[in-house]
Amino acid sequence: MEKFKASELIWLNVNEYLVLDEDDIILYTSPDTDFWRGTYYGLEYDNAPAAVISREERFWTLKARVSFNSSIYFDQCGLFIYQDEDHWMKSGIEYQNNGYQQLFSVVTNQGFSDWSMSNFDRHRQTMYYRLSRRESDFLLENSLNGRDFHMMRMFHLSHAEARVQFGFFASSPGDSSFAARFSEIELMECQWQAHNADRF
């Protein structure tokens, strides 16, 4: 498995504000930017800034520390997969108006987005994430310290049979802008072990 190289990044919807080196990626959002397709709200967004790499390997793990500073509702950032506008995944912490921030993930298949979330610490805006691929299946995990990871979600993504584009995103669905920092980035052999048992 080749190591992560910032020079491989493909930029999606990037604005004029970004910082990039081999150790840090900083994405700056603009108002009214997001990723969302169809479900419930009838909204379609495909305009948030993102940075992805494209790889054919079918087994890998991406790990990163993600941090941001915002107090505006719905601002969000985290790990990302983007195949096309109808097939993608976003995840991270989202600032909410219910007294909490929310740990969330959205998986979009065939043009329809789902949304899973859980209330989290109101003040924490730094989190470690791991995203692991085993062919067309993926495991998303989070950690407070970068060592002890806990499962957020396991999911299947259509149109992810071969080459996959994955990396980082940030969005401001409302009238706001903020900076999201991605650091301590590692691309490594798949840390998600194969399930070989006949039964659970």
Backbone as CSV, one residue per row, in Angstrom:
resi,resn,N_x,N_y,N_z,CA_x,CA_y,CA_z,C_x,C_y,C_z
1,MET,0.837,-1.191,0.000,0.000,0.000,0.000,0.880,1.253,0.000
2,GLU,0.728,2.104,-1.008,1.472,3.355,-1.041,0.951,4.318,0.010
3,LYS,1.832,5.132,0.570,1.443,6.105,1.558,0.621,7.224,0.925
4,PHE,-0.115,7.935,1.778,-0.879,9.091,1.312,0.070,10.163,0.784
5,LYS,-0.277,10.717,-0.377,0.503,11.793,-0.978,-0.431,12.944,-1.315
6,ALA,-0.158,14.092,-0.730,-1.008,15.253,-0.992,-1.020,15.615,-2.474
7,SER,0.055,15.298,-3.177,0.128,15.627,-4.609,-0.895,14.853,-5.436
8,GLU,-1.467,13.782,-4.879,-2.463,12.986,-5.591,-3.875,13.548,-5.479
9,LEU,-4.067,14.547,-4.641,-5.415,15.020,-4.357,-6.096,15.607,-5.598
10,ILE,-7.367,15.264,-5.724,-8.244,15.828,-6.743,-9.202,16.765,-6.023
11,TRP,-9.311,18.003,-6.482,-10.130,18.996,-5.792,-11.521,19.057,-6.397
12,LEU,-12.530,19.019,-5.551,-13.924,19.141,-5.966,-14.499,20.426,-5.386
13,ASN,-15.052,21.254,-6.220,-15.738,22.477,-5.790,-14.853,23.365,-4.914
14,VAL,-13.576,23.345,-5.148,-12.688,24.097,-4.268,-12.801,25.592,-4.567
15,ASN,-12.809,26.409,-3.504,-12.823,27.853,-3.701,-11.399,28.388,-3.655
16,GLU,-11.256,29.688,-3.618,-9.918,30.261,-3.689,-9.139,30.134,-2.391
17,TYR,-9.809,29.661,-1.324,-9.145,29.582,-0.027,-8.857,28.132,0.328
18,LEU,-7.607,27.748,0.314,-7.207,26.426,0.765,-5.739,26.469,1.138
19,VAL,-5.375,25.555,2.026,-3.976,25.405,2.419,-3.625,23.937,2.262
20,LEU,-2.480,23.662,1.678,-2.100,22.277,1.418,-0.606,22.104,1.587
21,ASP,-0.228,21.108,2.389,1.141,20.612,2.381,1.071,19.129,2.734
22,GLU,2.205,18.494,2.923,2.202,17.050,3.153,1.659,16.670,4.525
23,ASP,1.515,17.640,5.421,1.077,17.347,6.783,-0.329,17.849,7.094
24,ASP,-0.792,18.854,6.385,-2.083,19.456,6.694,-2.848,19.819,5.425
25,ILE,-4.168,19.650,5.496,-5.073,20.152,4.474,-6.086,21.031,5.196
26,ILE,-6.285,22.247,4.718,-7.301,23.120,5.298,-8.261,23.531,4.195
27,LEU,-9.533,23.189,4.380,-10.595,23.564,3.447,-11.418,24.686,4.061
28,TYR,-11.689,25.706,3.273,-12.530,26.814,3.706,-13.874,26.719,2.990
29,THR,-14.950,26.804,3.745,-16.269,26.682,3.154,-16.820,28.045,2.744
30,SER,-17.810,27.995,1.879,-18.612,29.152,1.509,-20.059,28.873,1.904
31,PRO,-20.882,29.910,2.079,-22.293,29.691,2.437,-23.039,28.881,1.380
32,ASP,-24.077,28.182,1.837,-24.980,27.429,0.953,-24.254,26.343,0.173
33,THR,-23.353,25.631,0.842,-22.640,24.526,0.204,-22.871,23.246,1.004
34,ASP,-23.072,22.139,0.291,-23.338,20.866,0.962,-23.325,19.748,-0.061
35,PHE,-23.493,18.507,0.434,-23.791,17.337,-0.386,-25.075,16.732,0.156
36,TRP,-26.074,16.577,-0.682,-27.347,15.949,-0.299,-28.123,15.634,-1.565
37,ARG,-28.835,14.495,-1.558,-29.619,14.126,-2.742,-30.991,13.631,-2.322
38,GLY,-32.020,14.328,-2.778,-33.369,13.769,-2.846,-34.141,13.600,-1.562
39,THR,-33.719,12.711,-0.704,-34.560,12.181,0.368,-35.179,13.257,1.253
40,TYR,-36.465,13.167,1.449,-37.282,13.930,2.394,-37.331,15.426,2.100
41,TYR,-36.167,16.079,2.100,-36.157,17.532,1.941,-36.409,17.974,0.506
42,GLY,-36.159,17.074,-0.445,-36.281,17.442,-1.844,-35.150,18.320,-2.342
43,LEU,-34.097,18.431,-1.542,-32.965,19.284,-1.888,-31.902,18.496,-2.638
44,GLU,-31.147,19.180,-3.454,-30.021,18.561,-4.144,-28.835,19.518,-4.083
45,TYR,-27.826,19.114,-3.314,-26.580,19.865,-3.196,-25.429,18.997,-3.672
46,ASP,-24.526,19.597,-4.408,-23.321,18.892,-4.853,-22.196,19.914,-5.032
47,ASN,-22.103,20.861,-4.082,-21.225,22.002,-4.314,-20.274,22.333,-3.171
48,ALA,-20.103,21.449,-2.194,-19.201,21.724,-1.081,-17.757,21.409,-1.472
49,PRO,-16.783,22.083,-0.862,-15.383,21.790,-1.169,-14.954,20.433,-0.618
50,ALA,-14.166,19.719,-1.404,-13.675,18.398,-1.008,-12.336,18.144,-1.681
51,ALA,-11.568,17.250,-1.091,-10.284,16.830,-1.647,-10.216,15.319,-1.536
52,VAL,-10.048,14.625,-2.657,-10.059,13.162,-2.672,-8.855,12.634,-3.448
53,ILE,-8.486,11.406,-3.127,-7.541,10.678,-3.952,-8.283,9.522,-4.607
54,SER,-7.766,9.022,-5.704,-8.421,7.962,-6.466,-7.513,6.736,-6.474
55,ARG,-8.038,5.621,-5.978,-7.246,4.396,-5.880,-8.061,3.183,-6.319
56,GLU,-7.379,2.206,-6.919,-8.026,0.970,-7.338,-7.928,-0.127,-6.288
57,GLU,-7.014,0.006,-5.323,-6.884,-1.033,-4.294,-8.222,-1.255,-3.598
58,ARG,-8.559,-2.509,-3.371,-9.878,-2.839,-2.808,-9.853,-3.047,-1.305
59,PHE,-8.657,-2.903,-0.694,-8.543,-3.063,0.761,-7.595,-1.981,1.282
60,TRP,-8.096,-1.075,2.112,-7.265,-0.018,2.680,-7.966,0.610,3.879
61,THR,-7.208,1.415,4.631,-7.758,2.212,5.734,-7.169,3.616,5.650
62,LEU,-8.031,4.611,5.718,-7.640,6.014,5.787,-7.923,6.513,7.200
63,LYS,-6.922,7.122,7.822,-7.061,7.674,9.165,-6.688,9.141,9.131
64,ALA,-7.432,9.983,9.881,-7.115,11.405,9.933,-7.681,12.044,11.189
65,ARG,-7.022,13.108,11.607,-7.528,13.971,12.666,-8.239,15.144,12.006
66,VAL,-9.482,15.383,12.403,-10.297,16.432,11.783,-10.695,17.432,12.862
67,SER,-10.476,18.712,12.591,-10.836,19.746,13.561,-11.419,20.953,12.847
68,PHE,-12.325,21.646,13.529,-12.911,22.865,12.978,-13.380,23.732,14.129
69,ASN,-13.711,24.981,13.834,-14.151,25.926,14.844,-15.353,26.671,14.300
70,SER,-16.544,26.284,14.757,-17.761,26.910,14.262,-18.833,26.838,15.331
71,SER,-19.716,27.801,15.326,-20.894,27.775,16.194,-22.146,28.081,15.382
72,ILE,-22.087,27.769,14.100,-23.202,28.010,13.187,-23.880,26.676,12.888
73,TYR,-25.197,26.654,12.996,-25.944,25.422,12.813,-25.656,24.787,11.448
74,PHE,-25.468,23.463,11.479,-25.311,22.594,10.316,-23.911,22.607,9.702
75,ASP,-22.989,23.474,10.167,-21.621,23.384,9.675,-21.063,21.992,9.984
76,GLN,-20.308,21.408,9.059,-19.891,20.011,9.188,-18.633,19.751,8.384
77,CYS,-17.876,18.728,8.812,-16.689,18.327,8.064,-16.260,16.942,8.530
78,GLY,-15.526,16.241,7.666,-15.048,14.911,8.020,-14.541,14.148,6.815
79,LEU,-14.607,12.818,6.899,-14.150,11.955,5.811,-15.237,11.813,4.756
80,PHE,-14.821,11.385,3.568,-15.680,11.527,2.393,-15.324,10.461,1.360
81,ILE,-16.328,9.934,0.684,-16.158,9.126,-0.526,-17.014,9.774,-1.599
82,TYR,-16.493,9.894,-2.809,-17.274,10.494,-3.891,-17.027,9.739,-5.186
83,GLN,-18.045,8.990,-5.634,-17.982,8.317,-6.923,-18.600,9.177,-8.026
84,ASP,-19.775,9.701,-7.758,-20.448,10.659,-8.628,-21.534,11.309,-7.791
85,GLU,-22.334,12.182,-8.368,-23.300,12.952,-7.582,-24.381,12.089,-6.946
86,ASP,-24.550,10.851,-7.410,-25.578,9.960,-6.874,-25.029,8.861,-5.981
87,HIS,-23.712,8.793,-5.804,-23.090,7.724,-5.010,-21.913,8.293,-4.226
88,TRP,-22.122,8.481,-2.913,-21.082,9.070,-2.081,-21.403,8.842,-0.605
89,MET,-20.428,9.185,0.245,-20.603,9.121,1.691,-19.905,10.328,2.313
90,LYS,-20.545,10.952,3.290,-19.888,11.988,4.085,-20.092,11.667,5.557
91,SER,-19.169,12.156,6.408,-19.236,11.810,7.826,-18.484,12.847,8.634
92,GLY,-18.798,12.936,9.924,-18.057,13.834,10.783,-18.883,14.324,11.954
93,ILE,-18.561,15.548,12.392,-19.325,16.234,13.429,-20.087,17.381,12.776
94,GLU,-21.344,17.529,13.155,-22.175,18.617,12.652,-22.655,19.467,13.819
95,TYR,-22.517,20.767,13.695,-22.980,21.670,14.743,-24.504,21.787,14.654
96,GLN,-25.181,21.523,15.786,-26.643,21.510,15.791,-27.203,22.545,16.759
97,ASN,-28.517,22.720,16.729,-29.166,23.757,17.538,-29.948,23.185,18.714
98,ASN,-29.652,21.940,19.089,-30.401,21.294,20.167,-29.574,21.174,21.451
99,GLY,-28.518,21.966,21.547,-27.667,21.903,22.725,-26.532,20.914,22.591
100,TYR,-26.464,20.215,21.456,-25.414,19.242,21.197,-24.806,19.494,19.823
101,GLN,-23.643,18.902,19.622,-23.191,18.640,18.267,-23.539,17.185,17.983
102,GLN,-23.540,16.823,16.718,-23.944,15.471,16.373,-22.877,14.782,15.536
103,LEU,-22.576,13.559,15.935,-21.720,12.680,15.161,-22.609,12.057,14.093
104,PHE,-22.244,12.209,12.821,-23.188,11.829,11.769,-22.487,11.111,10.616
105,SER,-23.307,10.459,9.806,-22.858,9.953,8.512,-24.045,9.941,7.557
106,VAL,-23.761,10.189,6.307,-24.762,10.150,5.236,-24.217,9.269,4.127
107,VAL,-24.989,8.271,3.719,-24.630,7.426,2.590,-25.673,7.639,1.501
108,THR,-25.207,7.894,0.293,-26.102,8.141,-0.841,-25.886,7.066,-1.888
109,ASN,-26.935,6.319,-2.159,-26.941,5.291,-3.195,-28.089,5.546,-4.154
110,GLN,-27.816,5.439,-5.450,-28.848,5.611,-6.483,-29.564,6.955,-6.352
111,GLY,-28.861,7.977,-5.890,-29.425,9.312,-5.845,-30.272,9.627,-4.641
112,PHE,-30.257,8.765,-3.601,-31.040,9.026,-2.400,-30.139,8.970,-1.176
113,SER,-30.167,10.040,-0.378,-29.338,10.144,0.816,-30.085,9.644,2.043
114,ASP,-29.375,8.905,2.900,-29.896,8.615,4.231,-29.167,9.524,5.221
115,TRP,-29.465,9.386,6.499,-28.811,10.241,7.494,-28.902,9.553,8.843
116,SER,-27.763,9.227,9.430,-27.735,8.676,10.786,-26.905,9.603,11.662
117,MET,-27.308,9.747,12.935,-26.600,10.675,13.804,-26.848,10.328,15.260
118,SER,-25.967,10.822,16.129,-26.153,10.690,17.567,-25.606,11.939,18.235
119,ASN,-26.267,12.375,19.311,-25.822,13.564,20.028,-24.440,13.332,20.629
120,PHE,-23.638,14.389,20.614,-22.275,14.291,21.106,-21.976,15.521,21.947
121,ASP,-20.787,15.555,22.503,-20.328,16.678,23.314,-20.558,18.002,22.585
122,ARG,-21.159,18.948,23.281,-21.474,20.230,22.662,-20.237,20.989,22.194
123,HIS,-19.122,20.788,22.890,-17.967,21.640,22.667,-16.858,21.003,21.827
124,ARG,-16.839,19.685,21.715,-15.731,19.040,21.008,-15.842,19.274,19.506
125,GLN,-14.766,19.780,18.932,-14.730,19.990,17.497,-13.460,19.409,16.877
126,THR,-12.890,18.418,17.572,-11.774,17.652,17.044,-12.072,16.176,17.222
127,MET,-11.850,15.392,16.177,-12.136,13.962,16.228,-11.199,13.245,15.265
128,TYR,-10.796,12.026,15.647,-10.090,11.133,14.731,-11.105,10.211,14.065
129,TYR,-10.874,9.945,12.783,-11.738,9.016,12.050,-10.881,7.991,11.309
130,ARG,-11.462,6.795,11.143,-10.887,5.784,10.260,-11.968,5.317,9.304
131,LEU,-11.599,5.255,8.039,-12.483,4.720,7.005,-11.762,3.557,6.345
132,SER,-12.376,2.361,6.404,-11.745,1.163,5.849,-12.590,0.597,4.719
133,ARG,-11.903,0.121,3.693,-12.583,-0.494,2.548,-12.259,-1.977,2.462
134,ARG,-13.296,-2.783,2.252,-13.148,-4.174,1.852,-14.050,-4.363,0.638
135,GLU,-13.483,-4.222,-0.538,-14.200,-4.276,-1.822,-15.271,-3.187,-1.874
136,SER,-16.562,-3.527,-1.949,-17.598,-2.496,-2.039,-18.237,-2.184,-0.695
137,ASP,-17.653,-2.714,0.381,-18.156,-2.471,1.737,-17.156,-1.603,2.496
138,PHE,-17.685,-0.810,3.432,-16.857,0.159,4.141,-17.215,0.170,5.619
139,LEU,-16.203,0.451,6.447,-16.386,0.600,7.879,-15.903,1.984,8.286
140,LEU,-16.761,2.724,8.994,-16.440,4.059,9.475,-16.331,4.018,10.994
141,GLU,-15.229,4.566,11.540,-14.984,4.560,12.980,-14.551,5.950,13.441
142,ASN,-14.698,6.199,14.753,-14.219,7.455,15.327,-13.472,7.178,16.628
143,SER,-12.644,8.161,17.030,-11.833,8.025,18.234,-11.547,9.408,18.804
144,LEU,-11.504,9.497,20.123,-11.140,10.747,20.780,-9.633,10.940,20.847
145,ASN,-8.890,9.836,20.882,-7.447,9.935,21.102,-6.592,9.430,19.937
146,GLY,-7.217,8.921,18.882,-6.463,8.421,17.740,-5.948,7.013,17.903
147,ARG,-6.307,6.356,19.030,-5.865,4.977,19.277,-7.036,4.017,19.452
148,ASP,-8.012,4.425,20.246,-9.156,3.556,20.560,-10.339,3.953,19.685
149,PHE,-10.604,3.147,18.665,-11.634,3.483,17.689,-12.917,2.706,17.958
150,HIS,-14.039,3.353,17.648,-15.361,2.769,17.857,-16.173,2.874,16.562
151,MET,-16.920,1.840,16.292,-17.694,1.776,15.056,-18.794,2.833,15.031
152,MET,-18.848,3.586,13.937,-19.957,4.486,13.667,-20.961,3.849,12.713
153,ARG,-20.410,3.154,11.718,-21.298,2.624,10.683,-20.551,1.659,9.781
154,MET,-21.250,0.626,9.322,-20.792,-0.242,8.251,-21.799,-0.088,7.117
155,PHE,-21.314,0.028,5.872,-22.246,0.280,4.770,-21.698,-0.249,3.456
156,HIS,-22.606,-0.413,2.511,-22.284,-0.803,1.141,-22.501,0.411,0.251
157,LEU,-21.601,0.625,-0.696,-21.743,1.747,-1.617,-21.785,1.226,-3.044
158,SER,-22.880,1.524,-3.731,-22.992,1.147,-5.142,-21.975,1.918,-5.979
159,HIS,-21.593,1.346,-7.096,-20.627,1.952,-8.008,-19.256,2.101,-7.349
160,ALA,-18.945,1.209,-6.411,-17.626,1.219,-5.770,-16.970,-0.148,-5.915
161,GLU,-17.130,-0.731,-7.094,-16.595,-2.069,-7.307,-15.105,-2.054,-7.631
162,ALA,-14.621,-0.962,-8.214,-13.210,-0.902,-8.615,-12.569,0.347,-8.039
163,ARG,-12.311,1.341,-8.860,-11.656,2.573,-8.394,-12.599,3.379,-7.510
164,VAL,-12.066,3.890,-6.400,-12.844,4.687,-5.454,-12.115,6.005,-5.188
165,GLN,-12.891,7.079,-5.106,-12.354,8.397,-4.746,-12.722,8.686,-3.291
166,PHE,-11.742,8.960,-2.453,-12.018,9.136,-1.033,-11.065,10.165,-0.441
167,GLY,-11.531,10.819,0.623,-10.706,11.839,1.243,-11.483,12.661,2.250
168,PHE,-11.644,13.970,1.974,-12.078,14.920,2.992,-13.055,15.942,2.409
169,PHE,-13.970,16.428,3.251,-14.923,17.441,2.798,-15.243,18.389,3.950
170,ALA,-15.824,19.537,3.620,-16.365,20.469,4.606,-17.515,21.209,3.947
171,SER,-18.560,21.541,4.716,-19.689,22.232,4.107,-20.384,23.151,5.100
172,SER,-20.994,24.193,4.549,-21.779,25.173,5.309,-23.135,25.337,4.624
173,PRO,-24.106,24.487,4.966,-25.418,24.588,4.321,-26.131,25.910,4.589
174,GLY,-25.786,26.574,5.678,-26.407,27.849,6.007,-25.583,29.028,5.537
175,ASP,-25.799,30.174,6.181,-25.106,31.403,5.801,-23.860,31.552,6.675
176,SER,-22.826,30.787,6.364,-21.624,30.799,7.197,-20.412,30.376,6.385
177,SER,-19.264,30.486,7.020,-18.012,30.017,6.440,-17.070,29.658,7.585
178,PHE,-16.280,28.598,7.419,-15.334,28.198,8.448,-14.185,27.428,7.804
179,ALA,-13.166,27.162,8.604,-12.009,26.400,8.141,-12.007,25.029,8.795
180,ALA,-11.821,23.988,8.000,-11.701,22.612,8.489,-10.273,22.135,8.240
181,ARG,-9.640,21.599,9.284,-8.252,21.159,9.184,-8.175,19.635,9.282
182,PHE,-7.439,19.033,8.362,-7.232,17.587,8.315,-5.734,17.336,8.469
183,SER,-5.369,16.593,9.508,-3.959,16.385,9.817,-3.735,14.939,10.277
184,GLU,-2.466,14.607,10.544,-2.101,13.245,10.958,-2.712,12.198,10.025
185,ILE,-2.639,12.486,8.738,-3.272,11.636,7.724,-2.410,10.408,7.452
186,GLU,-3.036,9.241,7.478,-2.349,7.989,7.168,-3.218,7.148,6.246
187,LEU,-2.606,6.615,5.204,-3.245,5.624,4.344,-2.464,4.338,4.523
188,MET,-3.150,3.280,4.950,-2.452,2.068,5.376,-3.193,0.815,4.927
189,GLU,-2.571,-0.329,5.202,-3.239,-1.597,4.953,-4.544,-1.658,5.742
190,CYS,-5.505,-2.368,5.214,-6.840,-2.409,5.809,-6.797,-2.924,7.250
191,GLN,-7.323,-2.098,8.161,-7.376,-2.457,9.575,-8.673,-3.180,9.939
192,TRP,-9.574,-3.318,9.012,-10.863,-3.980,9.207,-10.687,-5.449,8.845
193,GLN,-10.716,-6.287,9.843,-10.451,-7.699,9.631,-11.613,-8.396,8.919
194,ALA,-11.276,-9.375,8.107,-12.302,-10.146,7.400,-13.154,-10.928,8.389
195,HIS,-14.441,-11.072,8.074,-15.362,-11.852,8.893,-15.433,-13.253,8.289
196,ASN,-14.824,-14.212,8.972,-14.717,-15.573,8.423,-15.636,-16.578,9.070
197,ALA,-16.382,-16.157,10.100,-17.255,-17.098,10.792,-18.524,-17.367,9.995
198,ASP,-19.071,-18.573,10.126,-20.335,-18.909,9.466,-21.500,-18.190,10.083
199,ARG,-21.395,-17.935,11.384,-22.458,-17.236,12.116,-21.833,-16.151,12.971
200,PHE,-22.631,-15.189,13.395,-22.140,-14.156,14.290,-21.847,-14.731,15.655
